[in-house]
Amino acid sequence: MAATATFLRVDDLPPRQISALRRKARRMGLTAQGYVRQLIEDDLALDRKAQTTPMSELAAPFRKAMKGLGDAEIDRIVDRTRRPVQRSGHKP
């Protein structure tokens, strides 16, 4: 497949987020554009894997880690994990 040039523009990104993006890119040895490109490539690869991998295979590590635990203990683990994300205001 031949590559074609596509330009993406993100309007209204707050200056703090632009600065954070540039800092993170620099830490990773990338330009801001390279970092955003890597994020897009990684996300698309993850999406392909999620669509083509059976649920049983995706869930295997979770099943192994939770083996022998009851529902109540699993609920506590999920709740403890969820709290910091909810406090941060992150929306999946």
Phi, psi and omega in degrees: 000128181284141179278139174239149181283128176230135179250132176250140178231132179248109179271153173064027173279123183301146181306324179298321179289322177297316179297317179297319179298315180296319179296315181296317178301315180299317178299330181269001180075027182237162168281167177300319179295319178295321179295314179297319178300316179298319177301315180295314180298316180297318181296317180294322177295318178295319178297316177301316181296317180297326181280337186250353182259132179300145180303323180299323179287319178296324184273350185305313179298323178294314179301318180296315181293329184261004183305129177088352179273145177276170181301319182297318180292320177297318177301318179296318180298314180297316180298317179296324180287324184289324185306308181299326180291318179295320179295327183284347182080008180292134176243121181297000000 
